Amino acid sequence: MSAIVHRSYTREQLDAQLNNRLLVPDHPEYFRRWSEDSQAAVKTYACRQNLAYGSSQGERLDLFPISHGAAERAPLLAFIHGGWWQSLDKSDFNYLAPPYLEAGVAFASINYDLAPKATIPQITDQVRRAIAWLHDNAQRYGIDERQIYVAGHSAGGHLAAMCFGTDWSAYGVEQNPIAGGVSVSGVYDLSPLIHSYQQPVLRLTEQAIQSYSPLALRPLSQQPLICAVGADESQEFLDQQEDFLAAWIPQGANLKTIDLPGCNHFSAVDCLGKPGHPLLRATLDLIKAA
């Protein structure tokens, strides 16, 4: 009989819970559409591509500023892509930018070095430095440094949540630069991954699990964080969000949830940029409420 490694799952069952590409057989169609729509967004809107926030090749971001003719500096939504910290690219998610740009919100898509080149602690540090860079360079690009919002999907949801457990003084930023955020299909507890098919690439340690699982951290920000997960995602992803809410809300975190009925792991992130969708509306309301 196979041993239980996490919750009630054997290793094989856990792998099945985590393998989103297997759970969504038509995932290549999502990737194709994301790429095509992202290329169209770059052609349609002004975009500063591959801005360096650090010296590593992965430390780059794409930035869609609002016209410098605007009377006031614009808020910014900084998006962090997923892919289990080991695949996909910032350029795949520029398709999310248009509804924000049309609403007067600048948009950035952040890259980071991928595993196994980088570990999750290193990737988390890179994303934090990207946010600090955006804060420090906000005026140059017409951004209001007091209105930087962060969003992420899957592994990017993990990284977005980690921004809410960050001591920003360690990054040269005196005050918390994050005005709010959105985590879609986030990974909040890294502990199951050490037992899964992901471990040979991620190379997680017990120390990394404790220090880089949002679930295990104390929230250091009272700014609002929207959490959303597709109703048709695996039970593990549904439970990850529920466990995170149960851990952080009693500690005073300002969390709210948006339901994503009929959404799988890949269609869930589309809701962040789909005109008329409650998640897009909630994100814009969050930004405009500041």
matplotlib code that plots the C-alpha trace (Angstrom):
import matplotlib.pyplot as plt

x = [0.0, 1.4, 2.2, 0.3, 2.5, 0.1, -3.4, -5.0, -2.9, -0.4, 2.6, 0.7, -2.5, -0.6, 1.1, -2.3, -3.6, -0.7, -0.4, -2.6, -1.5, -2.7, -6.0, -6.6, -5.7, -6.3, -3.8, -1.7, -4.6, -4.5, -0.7, -1.2, -4.0, -2.1, 1.0, -1.1, -3.1, 0.0, 1.8, -1.3, -1.3, 2.4, 1.6, -1.5, -0.2, 3.1, 5.3, 8.7, 10.0, 12.7, 13.5, 16.2, 15.6, 18.7, 21.8, 20.6, 19.1, 15.8, 15.5, 13.5, 10.0, 7.7, 6.0, 2.9, 2.9, 0.0, 0.5, 2.7, 0.1, -2.0, -2.7, -1.7, 0.6, -1.1, -1.6, 0.2, -0.7, 2.4, 1.7, 3.8, 3.4, 3.1, 4.5, 5.6, 8.5, 10.1, 8.3, 6.3, 7.4, 6.3, 5.6, 2.9, 0.7, 0.8, -2.7, -4.0, -2.9, -5.6, -8.5, -6.2, -4.7, -8.1, -9.0, -5.9, -3.9, -0.3, 0.6, 3.8, 4.6, 7.6, 10.1, 12.4, 15.1, 13.4, 14.1, 16.3, 18.7, 17.1, 15.5, 12.2, 13.9, 16.0, 13.0, 11.0, 13.9, 14.0, 10.3, 10.6, 13.5, 11.4, 8.7, 11.3, 12.6, 9.2, 8.7, 12.0, 11.5, 7.8, 8.2, 10.3, 7.4, 4.5, 3.5, 2.2, 4.6, 1.8, -0.5, 1.5, -0.7, 0.6, -1.2, -0.1, -1.3, -0.4, 3.3, 2.9, 0.1, 2.5, 4.9, 2.2, 1.2, 4.8, 4.9, 2.4, 4.8, 7.8, 9.9, 10.4, 13.1, 15.4, 14.9, 15.6, 11.9, 10.9, 7.2, 5.3, 5.1, 2.1, -1.3, -3.2, -3.1, -4.7, -3.7, -5.3, -4.9, -2.1, 0.2, 0.3, 1.8, 5.0, 5.1, 3.4, 5.8, 8.7, 6.8, 5.9, 7.3, 8.2, 10.9, 13.8, 13.6, 12.5, 15.0, 13.0, 14.4, 12.4, 13.8, 12.6, 9.2, 8.9, 10.3, 8.7, 5.2, 2.8, 0.7, 3.5, 4.2, 2.7, 1.0, 3.0, 0.6, -3.0, -3.6, -6.3, -5.5, -8.1, -7.9, -9.5, -9.4, -11.2, -14.1, -13.0, -9.5, -8.1, -9.1, -5.5, -5.7, -9.1, -7.7, -4.6, -6.7, -9.0, -6.0, -4.4, -7.6, -7.9, -4.3, -4.2, -7.7, -7.4, -4.1, -5.8, -5.0, -7.4, -8.4, -11.5, -12.4, -14.0, -15.7, -14.6, -17.4, -16.6, -12.9, -10.0, -6.4, -5.7, -9.0, -8.9, -6.2, -8.1, -10.7, -8.2, -8.4, -11.8, -14.1, -17.1, -15.8, -16.3, -12.6, -11.5, -14.2, -13.1, -9.4, -10.2, -12.5, -9.6, -7.3, -9.8, -10.8, -7.3]
y = [0.0, 3.4, 5.8, 9.0, 12.0, 15.0, 15.3, 12.0, 11.7, 9.2, 10.5, 9.5, 11.2, 14.3, 14.5, 14.2, 17.1, 19.3, 18.5, 21.2, 20.5, 16.9, 18.1, 20.6, 18.6, 21.6, 23.8, 24.3, 26.3, 28.7, 29.2, 29.9, 32.4, 34.1, 34.5, 35.8, 38.2, 39.4, 40.2, 42.2, 44.2, 45.1, 46.3, 48.3, 50.0, 51.7, 49.1, 49.4, 45.8, 44.1, 46.8, 45.6, 45.7, 43.6, 42.1, 38.6, 37.8, 36.9, 40.2, 42.0, 43.4, 44.8, 48.1, 49.6, 53.2, 55.6, 58.5, 61.2, 63.7, 62.5, 65.2, 62.9, 60.0, 56.6, 53.6, 50.5, 46.8, 44.6, 41.0, 38.0, 34.9, 31.3, 28.0, 26.3, 28.8, 26.9, 27.9, 30.6, 34.2, 37.7, 38.2, 35.5, 37.7, 41.1, 40.2, 41.2, 44.8, 46.4, 46.7, 48.3, 50.7, 51.7, 52.4, 54.6, 52.0, 51.3, 47.6, 45.7, 42.0, 40.7, 38.0, 36.2, 33.5, 30.1, 26.9, 25.0, 27.9, 29.8, 28.5, 29.7, 31.9, 33.5, 34.0, 35.6, 38.0, 38.9, 39.7, 41.8, 43.7, 44.2, 45.8, 48.0, 49.0, 50.0, 52.0, 53.8, 54.5, 55.3, 59.0, 58.3, 56.3, 58.4, 56.0, 57.0, 55.2, 55.2, 53.1, 50.0, 46.9, 43.4, 40.4, 36.9, 33.5, 30.1, 30.3, 34.0, 34.1, 32.7, 35.5, 38.1, 36.8, 36.8, 40.6, 40.9, 39.2, 41.3, 43.7, 46.2, 48.1, 45.3, 46.4, 50.1, 51.1, 52.9, 52.3, 49.3, 50.0, 47.6, 49.3, 46.1, 42.9, 39.9, 36.2, 33.9, 30.1, 30.8, 28.3, 29.3, 26.1, 24.8, 21.7, 19.3, 20.1, 18.4, 15.1, 15.7, 15.4, 19.1, 18.5, 17.5, 20.9, 23.1, 21.5, 22.7, 22.5, 22.4, 25.8, 27.2, 25.8, 27.5, 30.8, 31.0, 29.6, 32.5, 30.2, 30.0, 33.8, 36.6, 39.2, 42.4, 44.5, 45.5, 46.4, 44.5, 41.2, 39.5, 35.7, 33.7, 30.1, 28.4, 26.3, 23.5, 23.4, 20.4, 20.0, 20.8, 24.2, 24.9, 23.7, 25.8, 29.0, 27.9, 27.1, 30.5, 32.4, 30.4, 31.2, 34.9, 36.4, 35.7, 37.6, 40.7, 40.3, 42.2, 39.3, 38.9, 36.3, 36.3, 33.2, 31.9, 29.4, 27.2, 28.1, 25.7, 26.5, 28.3, 30.0, 31.4, 33.9, 35.1, 36.5, 39.1, 40.7, 39.8, 42.8, 42.6, 39.8, 40.2, 39.6, 42.4, 44.7, 43.9, 44.6, 47.9, 48.8, 48.0, 50.3, 53.1, 53.1, 54.4]
z = [0.0, -0.9, 1.9, 2.6, 2.0, 2.2, 3.5, 2.5, -0.7, -1.8, -3.9, -7.1, -6.0, -4.9, -8.3, -10.0, -7.9, -8.8, -12.5, -14.0, -17.6, -17.2, -15.6, -18.5, -21.7, -24.0, -22.1, -25.2, -26.7, -23.7, -24.2, -27.9, -27.3, -24.5, -26.8, -29.7, -27.6, -25.8, -29.1, -30.2, -26.9, -27.4, -30.9, -29.9, -26.7, -25.9, -24.1, -22.6, -23.0, -21.1, -18.6, -16.3, -12.5, -11.8, -13.4, -14.1, -17.5, -15.8, -14.0, -16.6, -16.8, -19.5, -18.6, -20.2, -19.0, -19.2, -21.6, -20.1, -21.1, -18.2, -15.6, -12.7, -12.2, -12.7, -10.5, -11.5, -11.5, -11.5, -12.7, -11.8, -14.0, -12.9, -14.2, -11.0, -10.9, -13.8, -17.0, -18.9, -19.4, -18.7, -22.4, -22.2, -20.0, -21.6, -22.9, -19.5, -19.9, -22.2, -19.7, -17.1, -19.6, -20.8, -17.2, -16.7, -14.8, -15.9, -16.2, -15.7, -16.3, -14.2, -15.1, -12.8, -13.2, -13.5, -11.5, -11.4, -12.1, -9.2, -6.0, -4.7, -2.0, -4.8, -7.0, -4.2, -3.6, -7.3, -7.3, -4.2, -5.9, -9.0, -6.9, -5.1, -8.6, -9.8, -6.6, -7.0, -10.7, -10.5, -11.3, -14.4, -15.9, -14.8, -12.0, -8.6, -6.2, -3.5, -5.8, -6.8, -6.8, -7.3, -8.9, -9.7, -10.9, -9.5, -8.6, -9.3, -6.8, -4.2, -5.1, -4.9, -1.4, -0.3, -1.0, 1.9, 4.3, 3.3, 5.4, 2.7, 4.6, 3.6, 0.0, 0.6, 0.7, 3.9, 3.6, 2.3, -1.5, -2.0, -2.0, -2.6, -4.6, -6.2, -6.0, -8.5, -8.0, -5.5, -3.9, -0.2, 1.3, -0.2, 2.0, -0.3, -3.2, -1.4, -1.8, -5.4, -8.9, -8.6, -6.0, -8.3, -10.0, -7.1, -4.6, -1.6, 1.9, 5.1, 6.0, 2.6, 3.2, 6.6, 5.4, 2.0, 2.5, 2.9, 5.0, 7.6, 7.6, 9.6, 7.4, 7.5, 5.5, 6.2, 2.5, 0.8, -1.0, -3.2, -3.5, -6.2, -7.4, -10.2, -9.0, -11.4, -10.2, -8.2, -4.6, -3.5, -5.1, -3.5, -0.1, -0.5, -0.6, 2.2, 4.5, 3.7, 4.5, 7.8, 8.7, 7.8, 8.5, 12.3, 12.2, 10.9, 7.2, 4.9, 2.6, 0.4, -2.1, -5.6, -6.9, -10.3, -11.3, -14.3, -14.3, -14.5, -13.6, -16.9, -17.5, -14.0, -14.8, -17.9, -15.5, -14.4, -17.8, -19.1, -19.6, -17.3, -15.2, -11.4, -10.8, -13.2, -11.7, -8.2, -9.1, -10.7, -7.8, -5.5, -7.4, -7.9, -4.2, -3.2]

ax = plt.figure().add_subplot(projection="3d")
ax.plot(x, y, z, "-o")
ax.set_aspect("equal")
plt.show()
